[in-house]
Amino acid sequence: MIPSLDLIALVIFTFVQWRLTVIWLRRAGRHFTGRARTAARVAVFLFDILLIESYAVDFVSLLARRPVVGGRLAVLMGAASLFYLITASLVFALYTALQAVRKHFDAGVDPGRRRALHAVGNALVASPLAVMGYGALVERSNFRVREIDVPLAGLAPSLDGLRLLHLSDIHLSAFLSESELTRVIDAAIETRPHIALVTGDLISSPGDPLDACIRQLARLKTDAGTFGCMGNHERYAGVEEYTAAACARAGIAFLRGQARQLRFGDALVNLAGVDYQSLLRKEEYLLGAGRLVAPGALNILLSHNPDVFPVAARQGYNLLLAGHTHGGQVTVEILEQSINPARALTPFVYGLYRAGASAAYVTRGIGTIGIPARIGAPPEISVLRLRKA
């Protein structure tokens, strides 16, 4: 079954590349002759073939819900093709709109103003490339600490002010180096948290440096330790068992349908974790997780997928911590509404949410997936301060 968002993207990308191919072939016919024209046309078709092969790797992986082709080169090619297709689609949309505007105004505008309008139009058409470049080169690695107060009803006095470090979606891979992750961990240590919590997606694909990610996470220093849950990419990469075992050796407890109780003064924190809850099987959300709730304790659930929040609230969890959405990764604000791909999957994209007496925090996470860029959704190192409501 093809997810609707992926199908829409495929249709858009196919149409845009078909139109661009027609434009390029026409220009090759006008500007070249003989062998040069033939070479130009062959180059256009070869580029299309390379683009189809590269995008197919990513698209088939999406359908299979796991990487179907390994290797760093395949990952780089897939990301490059997706980066190009998104940018080309934006450029083509602007170009088409501006062509309509130019036809309307050109006849009644003097040559000087016409040239100025054309210059502005050309700059506008080029803007998506500049924005995507900024997202890849600057915002992608603009790691910052974000501290959030989370008021909770009935919070025990001993837990008022408890600091929870929340990291998610690290995606240590071709697009996030260990040196960049070192910067993240250094900044996280400076926050002096009481508990460190990691909500999945340590890597992106098989062969990514999982051991290096675990080595960096083991550097975290807290009062009560570091705990985590599995993300979808641990499942796709087939490393859930290895991750749990390697993290345990490093002193990090991954909770897989399990709970761990931590005492702070006279109060108890019941920390529970579940493996990735698939968006395709919503009817199975948190099956059996209700038994992990401890009466009289502050119940915190770690789930990579934030869409389970309503179920978690009904089961009695006071706080859900999740990631998965990357805050949209590429998001645009229009009329105070956030527009991004993640909104097609879940209403819980980023920030603090409430359902009755329960709360959920969805972090933007650290790394990227698909394209190595963030726009309007910079990475974050989240620190949650619990407060009595």
Contacts in CASP RR format, 6 or more apart in sequence:
PFRMAT RR
TARGET T0000
AUTHOR 0000-0000-0000
METHOD contacts of the structure
MODEL  1
MIPSLDLIALVIFTFVQWRLTVIWLRRAGRHFTGRARTAARVAVFLFDIL
LIESYAVDFVSLLARRPVVGGRLAVLMGAASLFYLITASLVFALYTALQA
VRKHFDAGVDPGRRRALHAVGNALVASPLAVMGYGALVERSNFRVREIDV
PLAGLAPSLDGLRLLHLSDIHLSAFLSESELTRVIDAAIETRPHIALVTG
DLISSPGDPLDACIRQLARLKTDAGTFGCMGNHERYAGVEEYTAAACARA
GIAFLRGQARQLRFGDALVNLAGVDYQSLLRKEEYLLGAGRLVAPGALNI
LLSHNPDVFPVAARQGYNLLLAGHTHGGQVTVEILEQSINPARALTPFVY
GLYRAGASAAYVTRGIGTIGIPARIGAPPEISVLRLRKA
1 280 0 8 1.000
2 10 0 8 1.000
2 63 0 8 1.000
3 62 0 8 1.000
4 344 0 8 1.000
5 341 0 8 1.000
5 344 0 8 1.000
5 345 0 8 1.000
6 59 0 8 1.000
6 62 0 8 1.000
6 63 0 8 1.000
10 59 0 8 1.000
12 89 0 8 1.000
13 55 0 8 1.000
13 85 0 8 1.000
13 89 0 8 1.000
16 85 0 8 1.000
16 88 0 8 1.000
16 89 0 8 1.000
16 92 0 8 1.000
17 48 0 8 1.000
17 51 0 8 1.000
17 85 0 8 1.000
17 88 0 8 1.000
19 92 0 8 1.000
20 88 0 8 1.000
20 92 0 8 1.000
21 44 0 8 1.000
21 45 0 8 1.000
21 48 0 8 1.000
24 44 0 8 1.000
25 41 0 8 1.000
25 44 0 8 1.000
28 37 0 8 1.000
28 40 0 8 1.000
28 41 0 8 1.000
28 44 0 8 1.000
29 37 0 8 1.000
29 40 0 8 1.000
29 41 0 8 1.000
31 40 0 8 1.000
32 39 0 8 1.000
32 40 0 8 1.000
51 81 0 8 1.000
51 84 0 8 1.000
51 85 0 8 1.000
53 77 0 8 1.000
54 77 0 8 1.000
54 78 0 8 1.000
54 80 0 8 1.000
54 81 0 8 1.000
55 78 0 8 1.000
55 81 0 8 1.000
55 82 0 8 1.000
55 85 0 8 1.000
57 68 0 8 1.000
57 69 0 8 1.000
57 74 0 8 1.000
57 77 0 8 1.000
57 78 0 8 1.000
58 78 0 8 1.000
58 79 0 8 1.000
58 81 0 8 1.000
58 82 0 8 1.000
58 370 0 8 1.000
60 68 0 8 1.000
61 67 0 8 1.000
61 68 0 8 1.000
61 69 0 8 1.000
65 232 0 8 1.000
65 236 0 8 1.000
66 235 0 8 1.000
66 236 0 8 1.000
66 237 0 8 1.000
66 238 0 8 1.000
67 205 0 8 1.000
67 206 0 8 1.000
67 236 0 8 1.000
67 237 0 8 1.000
70 205 0 8 1.000
70 206 0 8 1.000
70 207 0 8 1.000
71 205 0 8 1.000
71 207 0 8 1.000
72 174 0 8 1.000
75 173 0 8 1.000
75 174 0 8 1.000
75 204 0 8 1.000
75 205 0 8 1.000
76 174 0 8 1.000
78 370 0 8 1.000
79 174 0 8 1.000
79 175 0 8 1.000
79 370 0 8 1.000
79 371 0 8 1.000
79 372 0 8 1.000
82 370 0 8 1.000
82 371 0 8 1.000
83 132 0 8 1.000
83 136 0 8 1.000
83 371 0 8 1.000
83 372 0 8 1.000
83 373 0 8 1.000
86 132 0 8 1.000
86 330 0 8 1.000
86 371 0 8 1.000
87 128 0 8 1.000
87 129 0 8 1.000
87 132 0 8 1.000
90 128 0 8 1.000
91 125 0 8 1.000
91 126 0 8 1.000
91 128 0 8 1.000
91 129 0 8 1.000
94 124 0 8 1.000
94 125 0 8 1.000
94 127 0 8 1.000
94 128 0 8 1.000
95 125 0 8 1.000
98 121 0 8 1.000
98 124 0 8 1.000
98 125 0 8 1.000
102 117 0 8 1.000
102 118 0 8 1.000
105 114 0 8 1.000
105 117 0 8 1.000
106 114 0 8 1.000
109 117 0 8 1.000
131 375 0 8 1.000
132 371 0 8 1.000
132 373 0 8 1.000
132 375 0 8 1.000
133 373 0 8 1.000
134 375 0 8 1.000
135 373 0 8 1.000
135 374 0 8 1.000
135 375 0 8 1.000
136 371 0 8 1.000
136 372 0 8 1.000
136 373 0 8 1.000
139 373 0 8 1.000
139 374 0 8 1.000
139 375 0 8 1.000
139 376 0 8 1.000
139 378 0 8 1.000
140 175 0 8 1.000
140 367 0 8 1.000
140 368 0 8 1.000
140 372 0 8 1.000
140 373 0 8 1.000
140 374 0 8 1.000
140 379 0 8 1.000
141 180 0 8 1.000
141 379 0 8 1.000
142 374 0 8 1.000
142 378 0 8 1.000
142 379 0 8 1.000
143 180 0 8 1.000
143 183 0 8 1.000
143 184 0 8 1.000
143 187 0 8 1.000
143 366 0 8 1.000
143 379 0 8 1.000
143 380 0 8 1.000
143 381 0 8 1.000
144 187 0 8 1.000
144 378 0 8 1.000
144 379 0 8 1.000
144 380 0 8 1.000
144 381 0 8 1.000
145 187 0 8 1.000
145 188 0 8 1.000
145 190 0 8 1.000
145 191 0 8 1.000
145 380 0 8 1.000
145 381 0 8 1.000
145 383 0 8 1.000
146 380 0 8 1.000
146 381 0 8 1.000
146 382 0 8 1.000
146 383 0 8 1.000
147 191 0 8 1.000
147 383 0 8 1.000
147 384 0 8 1.000
147 385 0 8 1.000
148 351 0 8 1.000
148 352 0 8 1.000
148 361 0 8 1.000
148 382 0 8 1.000
148 383 0 8 1.000
148 384 0 8 1.000
148 385 0 8 1.000
149 384 0 8 1.000
149 385 0 8 1.000
149 387 0 8 1.000
150 319 0 8 1.000
150 352 0 8 1.000
150 359 0 8 1.000
150 361 0 8 1.000
150 384 0 8 1.000
150 385 0 8 1.000
150 386 0 8 1.000
150 387 0 8 1.000
151 359 0 8 1.000
151 387 0 8 1.000
151 388 0 8 1.000
151 389 0 8 1.000
152 298 0 8 1.000
152 318 0 8 1.000
152 319 0 8 1.000
152 357 0 8 1.000
152 359 0 8 1.000
152 386 0 8 1.000
152 387 0 8 1.000
152 388 0 8 1.000
152 389 0 8 1.000
153 357 0 8 1.000
153 389 0 8 1.000
154 388 0 8 1.000
154 389 0 8 1.000
155 298 0 8 1.000
155 386 0 8 1.000
155 387 0 8 1.000
155 388 0 8 1.000
155 389 0 8 1.000
156 266 0 8 1.000
156 267 0 8 1.000
156 298 0 8 1.000
157 267 0 8 1.000
157 388 0 8 1.000
158 264 0 8 1.000
158 265 0 8 1.000
158 266 0 8 1.000
158 267 0 8 1.000
159 264 0 8 1.000
159 267 0 8 1.000
159 269 0 8 1.000
159 298 0 8 1.000
159 386 0 8 1.000
160 386 0 8 1.000
160 387 0 8 1.000
160 388 0 8 1.000
161 385 0 8 1.000
161 386 0 8 1.000
161 387 0 8 1.000
162 194 0 8 1.000
162 195 0 8 1.000
162 264 0 8 1.000
162 269 0 8 1.000
162 385 0 8 1.000
162 386 0 8 1.000
163 191 0 8 1.000
163 192 0 8 1.000
163 193 0 8 1.000
163 194 0 8 1.000
163 195 0 8 1.000
163 383 0 8 1.000
163 384 0 8 1.000
163 385 0 8 1.000
163 386 0 8 1.000
164 193 0 8 1.000
164 194 0 8 1.000
164 195 0 8 1.000
164 197 0 8 1.000
164 300 0 8 1.000
164 321 0 8 1.000
164 383 0 8 1.000
164 384 0 8 1.000
164 385 0 8 1.000
164 386 0 8 1.000
165 188 0 8 1.000
165 191 0 8 1.000
165 193 0 8 1.000
165 195 0 8 1.000
165 196 0 8 1.000
165 197 0 8 1.000
165 220 0 8 1.000
165 222 0 8 1.000
165 381 0 8 1.000
165 382 0 8 1.000
165 383 0 8 1.000
166 197 0 8 1.000
166 199 0 8 1.000
166 321 0 8 1.000
166 361 0 8 1.000
166 363 0 8 1.000
166 382 0 8 1.000
166 383 0 8 1.000
166 384 0 8 1.000
167 184 0 8 1.000
167 188 0 8 1.000
167 196 0 8 1.000
167 197 0 8 1.000
167 198 0 8 1.000
167 199 0 8 1.000
167 217 0 8 1.000
167 363 0 8 1.000
167 365 0 8 1.000
167 366 0 8 1.000
167 381 0 8 1.000
167 382 0 8 1.000
168 198 0 8 1.000
168 199 0 8 1.000
168 200 0 8 1.000
168 201 0 8 1.000
168 304 0 8 1.000
168 322 0 8 1.000
168 323 0 8 1.000
168 324 0 8 1.000
168 363 0 8 1.000
168 365 0 8 1.000
168 366 0 8 1.000
169 199 0 8 1.000
169 200 0 8 1.000
169 201 0 8 1.000
169 323 0 8 1.000
169 324 0 8 1.000
169 326 0 8 1.000
169 363 0 8 1.000
169 364 0 8 1.000
169 365 0 8 1.000
169 366 0 8 1.000
169 367 0 8 1.000
169 369 0 8 1.000
170 176 0 8 1.000
170 181 0 8 1.000
170 184 0 8 1.000
170 198 0 8 1.000
170 200 0 8 1.000
170 201 0 8 1.000
170 202 0 8 1.000
170 203 0 8 1.000
170 213 0 8 1.000
170 365 0 8 1.000
170 366 0 8 1.000
170 367 0 8 1.000
171 201 0 8 1.000
171 202 0 8 1.000
171 203 0 8 1.000
171 204 0 8 1.000
171 233 0 8 1.000
171 366 0 8 1.000
171 367 0 8 1.000
171 368 0 8 1.000
171 369 0 8 1.000
172 178 0 8 1.000
172 181 0 8 1.000
172 202 0 8 1.000
172 203 0 8 1.000
172 204 0 8 1.000
172 208 0 8 1.000
172 209 0 8 1.000
172 210 0 8 1.000
172 212 0 8 1.000
172 213 0 8 1.000
173 203 0 8 1.000
173 204 0 8 1.000
173 205 0 8 1.000
173 208 0 8 1.000
173 209 0 8 1.000
174 208 0 8 1.000
174 372 0 8 1.000
175 204 0 8 1.000
175 367 0 8 1.000
175 368 0 8 1.000
175 372 0 8 1.000
176 366 0 8 1.000
176 367 0 8 1.000
176 368 0 8 1.000
178 209 0 8 1.000
178 212 0 8 1.000
178 213 0 8 1.000
178 216 0 8 1.000
181 212 0 8 1.000
181 213 0 8 1.000
181 216 0 8 1.000
181 366 0 8 1.000
182 216 0 8 1.000
184 216 0 8 1.000
184 366 0 8 1.000
184 379 0 8 1.000
184 381 0 8 1.000
185 216 0 8 1.000
185 217 0 8 1.000
185 219 0 8 1.000
185 220 0 8 1.000
187 381 0 8 1.000
188 196 0 8 1.000
188 220 0 8 1.000
188 381 0 8 1.000
189 219 0 8 1.000
189 220 0 8 1.000
189 221 0 8 1.000
191 381 0 8 1.000
191 383 0 8 1.000
193 222 0 8 1.000
193 383 0 8 1.000
194 222 0 8 1.000
194 223 0 8 1.000
194 224 0 8 1.000
194 264 0 8 1.000
195 222 0 8 1.000
195 223 0 8 1.000
195 224 0 8 1.000
195 225 0 8 1.000
195 226 0 8 1.000
195 227 0 8 1.000
195 262 0 8 1.000
195 269 0 8 1.000
195 271 0 8 1.000
196 217 0 8 1.000
196 220 0 8 1.000
196 222 0 8 1.000
196 225 0 8 1.000
196 226 0 8 1.000
196 227 0 8 1.000
197 226 0 8 1.000
197 227 0 8 1.000
197 228 0 8 1.000
197 271 0 8 1.000
197 300 0 8 1.000
197 302 0 8 1.000
197 321 0 8 1.000
198 217 0 8 1.000
198 226 0 8 1.000
198 227 0 8 1.000
198 228 0 8 1.000
198 229 0 8 1.000
198 252 0 8 1.000
199 228 0 8 1.000
199 229 0 8 1.000
199 231 0 8 1.000
199 302 0 8 1.000
199 303 0 8 1.000
199 304 0 8 1.000
199 321 0 8 1.000
199 322 0 8 1.000
199 323 0 8 1.000
199 324 0 8 1.000
199 363 0 8 1.000
200 228 0 8 1.000
200 229 0 8 1.000
200 230 0 8 1.000
200 231 0 8 1.000
200 233 0 8 1.000
200 234 0 8 1.000
200 304 0 8 1.000
200 323 0 8 1.000
201 231 0 8 1.000
201 232 0 8 1.000
201 233 0 8 1.000
201 234 0 8 1.000
201 304 0 8 1.000
201 323 0 8 1.000
201 324 0 8 1.000
201 369 0 8 1.000
202 210 0 8 1.000
202 213 0 8 1.000
202 214 0 8 1.000
202 217 0 8 1.000
202 233 0 8 1.000
202 234 0 8 1.000
202 243 0 8 1.000
203 209 0 8 1.000
203 210 0 8 1.000
203 213 0 8 1.000
203 233 0 8 1.000
203 234 0 8 1.000
203 237 0 8 1.000
203 239 0 8 1.000
204 233 0 8 1.000
204 237 0 8 1.000
204 369 0 8 1.000
205 233 0 8 1.000
205 236 0 8 1.000
205 237 0 8 1.000
206 237 0 8 1.000
206 238 0 8 1.000
206 239 0 8 1.000
207 237 0 8 1.000
208 237 0 8 1.000
210 237 0 8 1.000
210 239 0 8 1.000
210 242 0 8 1.000
210 243 0 8 1.000
210 246 0 8 1.000
211 246 0 8 1.000
214 243 0 8 1.000
214 246 0 8 1.000
214 247 0 8 1.000
214 250 0 8 1.000
214 252 0 8 1.000
215 250 0 8 1.000
217 226 0 8 1.000
217 247 0 8 1.000
217 250 0 8 1.000
217 252 0 8 1.000
218 226 0 8 1.000
218 250 0 8 1.000
218 251 0 8 1.000
218 252 0 8 1.000
220 226 0 8 1.000
224 262 0 8 1.000
224 264 0 8 1.000
224 269 0 8 1.000
225 251 0 8 1.000
225 252 0 8 1.000
225 253 0 8 1.000
226 251 0 8 1.000
226 252 0 8 1.000
226 253 0 8 1.000
227 252 0 8 1.000
227 253 0 8 1.000
227 254 0 8 1.000
227 255 0 8 1.000
227 260 0 8 1.000
227 271 0 8 1.000
227 273 0 8 1.000
227 302 0 8 1.000
228 247 0 8 1.000
228 252 0 8 1.000
228 253 0 8 1.000
228 254 0 8 1.000
228 255 0 8 1.000
228 273 0 8 1.000
228 302 0 8 1.000
229 254 0 8 1.000
229 255 0 8 1.000
229 256 0 8 1.000
229 273 0 8 1.000
229 274 0 8 1.000
229 275 0 8 1.000
229 302 0 8 1.000
229 303 0 8 1.000
229 304 0 8 1.000
230 240 0 8 1.000
230 243 0 8 1.000
230 244 0 8 1.000
230 254 0 8 1.000
230 256 0 8 1.000
230 275 0 8 1.000
230 276 0 8 1.000
230 304 0 8 1.000
231 275 0 8 1.000
231 276 0 8 1.000
231 304 0 8 1.000
231 324 0 8 1.000
232 276 0 8 1.000
232 278 0 8 1.000
232 304 0 8 1.000
232 305 0 8 1.000
232 324 0 8 1.000
233 369 0 8 1.000
234 240 0 8 1.000
234 243 0 8 1.000
234 276 0 8 1.000
235 275 0 8 1.000
235 276 0 8 1.000
240 256 0 8 1.000
240 275 0 8 1.000
243 254 0 8 1.000
244 254 0 8 1.000
244 256 0 8 1.000
247 253 0 8 1.000
247 254 0 8 1.000
248 254 0 8 1.000
253 260 0 8 1.000
255 271 0 8 1.000
255 272 0 8 1.000
255 273 0 8 1.000
255 274 0 8 1.000
255 302 0 8 1.000
256 273 0 8 1.000
256 274 0 8 1.000
256 275 0 8 1.000
257 272 0 8 1.000
257 273 0 8 1.000
257 274 0 8 1.000
257 275 0 8 1.000
257 289 0 8 1.000
257 292 0 8 1.000
258 272 0 8 1.000
258 273 0 8 1.000
258 292 0 8 1.000
259 270 0 8 1.000
259 271 0 8 1.000
259 272 0 8 1.000
259 273 0 8 1.000
259 292 0 8 1.000
259 294 0 8 1.000
260 270 0 8 1.000
260 271 0 8 1.000
260 272 0 8 1.000
261 268 0 8 1.000
261 269 0 8 1.000
261 270 0 8 1.000
261 271 0 8 1.000
261 294 0 8 1.000
261 297 0 8 1.000
262 268 0 8 1.000
262 269 0 8 1.000
262 271 0 8 1.000
263 269 0 8 1.000
267 297 0 8 1.000
267 298 0 8 1.000
268 294 0 8 1.000
268 296 0 8 1.000
268 297 0 8 1.000
268 298 0 8 1.000
269 297 0 8 1.000
269 298 0 8 1.000
269 300 0 8 1.000
270 292 0 8 1.000
270 293 0 8 1.000
270 294 0 8 1.000
270 297 0 8 1.000
270 298 0 8 1.000
270 299 0 8 1.000
270 300 0 8 1.000
271 300 0 8 1.000
271 302 0 8 1.000
272 289 0 8 1.000
272 292 0 8 1.000
272 293 0 8 1.000
272 299 0 8 1.000
272 300 0 8 1.000
272 301 0 8 1.000
272 302 0 8 1.000
272 317 0 8 1.000
273 289 0 8 1.000
273 292 0 8 1.000
273 301 0 8 1.000
273 302 0 8 1.000
273 303 0 8 1.000
274 286 0 8 1.000
274 289 0 8 1.000
274 301 0 8 1.000
274 302 0 8 1.000
274 303 0 8 1.000
274 308 0 8 1.000
276 304 0 8 1.000
276 305 0 8 1.000
277 284 0 8 1.000
277 285 0 8 1.000
277 286 0 8 1.000
277 303 0 8 1.000
277 304 0 8 1.000
277 305 0 8 1.000
277 307 0 8 1.000
277 308 0 8 1.000
278 284 0 8 1.000
278 305 0 8 1.000
279 305 0 8 1.000
279 307 0 8 1.000
279 345 0 8 1.000
279 346 0 8 1.000
282 307 0 8 1.000
285 307 0 8 1.000
285 308 0 8 1.000
285 311 0 8 1.000
286 303 0 8 1.000
286 308 0 8 1.000
286 311 0 8 1.000
286 312 0 8 1.000
286 315 0 8 1.000
289 301 0 8 1.000
289 312 0 8 1.000
289 315 0 8 1.000
290 315 0 8 1.000
290 316 0 8 1.000
292 299 0 8 1.000
292 301 0 8 1.000
293 299 0 8 1.000
293 315 0 8 1.000
293 316 0 8 1.000
293 317 0 8 1.000
298 318 0 8 1.000
298 319 0 8 1.000
298 386 0 8 1.000
299 316 0 8 1.000
299 317 0 8 1.000
299 318 0 8 1.000
299 319 0 8 1.000
300 317 0 8 1.000
300 318 0 8 1.000
300 319 0 8 1.000
300 320 0 8 1.000
300 321 0 8 1.000
301 312 0 8 1.000
301 317 0 8 1.000
301 319 0 8 1.000
301 320 0 8 1.000
301 321 0 8 1.000
302 321 0 8 1.000
302 322 0 8 1.000
303 312 0 8 1.000
303 320 0 8 1.000
303 321 0 8 1.000
303 322 0 8 1.000
304 322 0 8 1.000
304 323 0 8 1.000
304 324 0 8 1.000
305 322 0 8 1.000
305 323 0 8 1.000
305 324 0 8 1.000
305 346 0 8 1.000
306 320 0 8 1.000
306 322 0 8 1.000
306 323 0 8 1.000
306 324 0 8 1.000
306 325 0 8 1.000
306 346 0 8 1.000
306 348 0 8 1.000
306 349 0 8 1.000
306 360 0 8 1.000
306 362 0 8 1.000
307 345 0 8 1.000
307 346 0 8 1.000
307 348 0 8 1.000
308 320 0 8 1.000
308 322 0 8 1.000
309 320 0 8 1.000
309 322 0 8 1.000
309 348 0 8 1.000
309 353 0 8 1.000
309 355 0 8 1.000
309 358 0 8 1.000
309 360 0 8 1.000
310 355 0 8 1.000
312 320 0 8 1.000
312 358 0 8 1.000
312 360 0 8 1.000
313 320 0 8 1.000
313 355 0 8 1.000
313 356 0 8 1.000
313 358 0 8 1.000
313 360 0 8 1.000
316 358 0 8 1.000
317 358 0 8 1.000
318 357 0 8 1.000
318 358 0 8 1.000
318 359 0 8 1.000
319 358 0 8 1.000
319 359 0 8 1.000
319 360 0 8 1.000
319 361 0 8 1.000
319 386 0 8 1.000
320 358 0 8 1.000
320 359 0 8 1.000
320 360 0 8 1.000
320 361 0 8 1.000
321 360 0 8 1.000
321 361 0 8 1.000
321 363 0 8 1.000
321 384 0 8 1.000
322 348 0 8 1.000
322 360 0 8 1.000
322 361 0 8 1.000
322 362 0 8 1.000
322 363 0 8 1.000
323 362 0 8 1.000
323 363 0 8 1.000
323 365 0 8 1.000
324 362 0 8 1.000
325 342 0 8 1.000
325 345 0 8 1.000
325 346 0 8 1.000
325 348 0 8 1.000
325 349 0 8 1.000
325 350 0 8 1.000
325 362 0 8 1.000
325 364 0 8 1.000
326 342 0 8 1.000
326 364 0 8 1.000
326 365 0 8 1.000
326 367 0 8 1.000
326 368 0 8 1.000
326 369 0 8 1.000
326 374 0 8 1.000
326 377 0 8 1.000
327 340 0 8 1.000
327 342 0 8 1.000
327 349 0 8 1.000
327 350 0 8 1.000
327 362 0 8 1.000
327 363 0 8 1.000
327 364 0 8 1.000
327 365 0 8 1.000
327 377 0 8 1.000
328 340 0 8 1.000
328 341 0 8 1.000
328 342 0 8 1.000
328 343 0 8 1.000
328 349 0 8 1.000
328 350 0 8 1.000
328 364 0 8 1.000
328 377 0 8 1.000
329 340 0 8 1.000
329 341 0 8 1.000
329 342 0 8 1.000
329 368 0 8 1.000
329 369 0 8 1.000
329 371 0 8 1.000
329 373 0 8 1.000
329 374 0 8 1.000
329 375 0 8 1.000
329 377 0 8 1.000
330 340 0 8 1.000
330 341 0 8 1.000
330 371 0 8 1.000
330 373 0 8 1.000
330 374 0 8 1.000
330 375 0 8 1.000
330 376 0 8 1.000
330 377 0 8 1.000
331 338 0 8 1.000
331 339 0 8 1.000
331 340 0 8 1.000
331 375 0 8 1.000
331 376 0 8 1.000
331 377 0 8 1.000
332 338 0 8 1.000
332 339 0 8 1.000
332 340 0 8 1.000
332 375 0 8 1.000
332 376 0 8 1.000
333 339 0 8 1.000
333 376 0 8 1.000
338 349 0 8 1.000
338 350 0 8 1.000
340 349 0 8 1.000
340 377 0 8 1.000
342 349 0 8 1.000
343 349 0 8 1.000
348 360 0 8 1.000
348 362 0 8 1.000
349 362 0 8 1.000
350 362 0 8 1.000
350 363 0 8 1.000
350 364 0 8 1.000
350 377 0 8 1.000
351 361 0 8 1.000
351 362 0 8 1.000
351 363 0 8 1.000
352 359 0 8 1.000
352 360 0 8 1.000
352 361 0 8 1.000
353 359 0 8 1.000
353 360 0 8 1.000
353 361 0 8 1.000
353 362 0 8 1.000
354 360 0 8 1.000
361 382 0 8 1.000
361 384 0 8 1.000
363 380 0 8 1.000
363 382 0 8 1.000
364 377 0 8 1.000
364 378 0 8 1.000
364 379 0 8 1.000
364 380 0 8 1.000
365 379 0 8 1.000
365 380 0 8 1.000
365 382 0 8 1.000
366 379 0 8 1.000
366 380 0 8 1.000
366 381 0 8 1.000
367 379 0 8 1.000
368 374 0 8 1.000
END
